[in-house]
């Protein structure tokens, strides 16, 4: 029913009520004796003017806004409005009749009686609608809940189907508000059939007529018994871990899941169905929001020139979005891929119209182009996120991975020192720990370049005393500190695992496979990965920049590793399908360079706490003699070796070079490139 039709119907009912109240008032006043001389002598005062009297009262009702929200809600507040409207409608009728001074006049008692009847009838129409809405949306729970009630039959949805059957998780204040709004929302087409709460004292009781069936362990059983179509998680005060546990239970029901985002939805007790959002895969991670030291971050970003390499990528673009919020004097996004930088520029121009944003299209290995960018902008802070990251792809292109990831880092590090940047933060990866693949090995070498502060030719202790005993605590490194004495630049790397939703990551791959009808491919039944959201990773990288003194390798708290098989099953369920039934899952075997389980730190190393509970300091393995020599400038220096030697190698030679310069790199085999296909 459209809004216009609803209003027209209500106006027609009110018109009937106006005239009915006058007729009943006359009958009551003259004791239902319509044939008496008194009745017939006074009744024409109404009968001759009923059109005008009706119009006057309806106009007053319009003036009081009686045709706005009344079809959605009828409450004590609405009843007070009905009373006031009836008073002024009666005064309007009296004024009209006095003005025309017709004979016969209307007895004064008729005004009083019609006023009372107006109030009762106007309010009755509206509360009758509320009751009808209540019937439509209230399930016949006492009969087991699975049977359709008479209200379901009378109030079908526009598609011809009954209202969606909803189970509510959380029988508190938020849950009660959701029940009220769904029950009285004319356009919702939903019916609450059960509630779930972990409070044992509530079991078997009712919340606004909805029975509390059990706790979170009962979710699958109750959903099946009551044929639930949708599940609403209404516990805004719950932690992310609690939400994850509840959602994991709920995903097995096959019902659509929606959730209230946060405690903010309870401000002023105002919880709305419009605040509900669909469940996302991030809700299954069980990670609480990151709390940042906003003051510390602002101190080193506000009013400064910030350069982000790889600024168009998943992490780089998110770094730009968040850095923009701290008021930098200028933000420079450098990337070799123009399309993503173009999209980022458009986005930031709308979100931060006052931001001085400069896009630079360049490769980090192009020393001349990079020098031009540093000379033009002279950044105070550099976030180095540019890298080749796809593990199997880099197994087939090892020389390109070495040049881009190691040489690109070397160029950026040296230019940061030359042009006097205060801070340089490199985005690293868990794959740099005990690397089995080319990508991880190149990122480990890049970490060493950052730790050494970009030294090429120079003093014999360029790598610092942190490596003297084989393994040193990075926070105690003297190398980076020594170079800061020369150039004032502090260098650090931030290591974390997989990022949900990043370009080419497993989640968008799974969703693409589901969109094509499956199957979803998982490499191994037991494979697991650490996961973090893109905003969370970017926030912690920025936070690490505030904590650094120079030479650190920061390791982010990634929580517990996630089973990729479980992740695939949950994404299938969130897409509205049943795993192995609607969408199959097949196992393809580990890809070249892929580990079964990733590591964030070297075995046995003692991670040290920082001021931030989710950021730790790792330890640094001693570099090999070859990389130390290259960093000191032997053999023409690392940059010459990468540009002239490695760039000309074939795949096998490049992998052999990696093993020579990074003995901890294990690789697929000692002598062969992984077979293609």
Secondary structure, DSSP 8 states (H G I E B T S, - for coil): --HHHHHHHHHHHHHHHHHHHHHHHHHHHTTT-TTSHHHHHHTHHHHTTHHHHHHHHHHHHHHTTTTSGGGT---HHHHHHHHHHHHHHHHHHHHHHHHHT-SS---HHHHHHHHHHHHHHHHHHHHHHHHHHHHHHB--GGGTSSS--HHHHHS--TTSS--EEEEEE--SHHHHHHHHHHHH-TT--EEEEEEE-S-GGGTT-EETTEEEEE-GGGHHHHHHHTT--EEEE--TTS-HHHHHHHHHHHHTT--EEEEE--GGGGGGG---GGGEEE--GGGGS--------HHHHHHHHTTSEEEEETTTSHHHHHHHHHHHTT--SEEEEEES-HHHHHHHHHHHHHH-TT--EEEEE--TT-HHHHHHHHHHH--SEEEE------HHHHHS-HHHHHIIIIIHHHHHHHHHHHTT-SEEEEE--GGGTT--SHHHHHHHHHHHHHHTTT--SS-TTTT-GGGTTSEEEGGG-SHHHHHHHHH--EEEEEE--EEET-TT-HHHHHHHHHHTT--EEES-TT-EE-EEEHHHHHHHHHHHHHH--SSEEEEE---S-EEHHHHHHHHHHHTT--BTTTB-EEE----TT--SB--SS-TT---EE-SSTTEEE-EEE---HHHHHHHTTGGGHHHHIIIIIGGG--HHHHHHHHHHH-TT---S-SS------
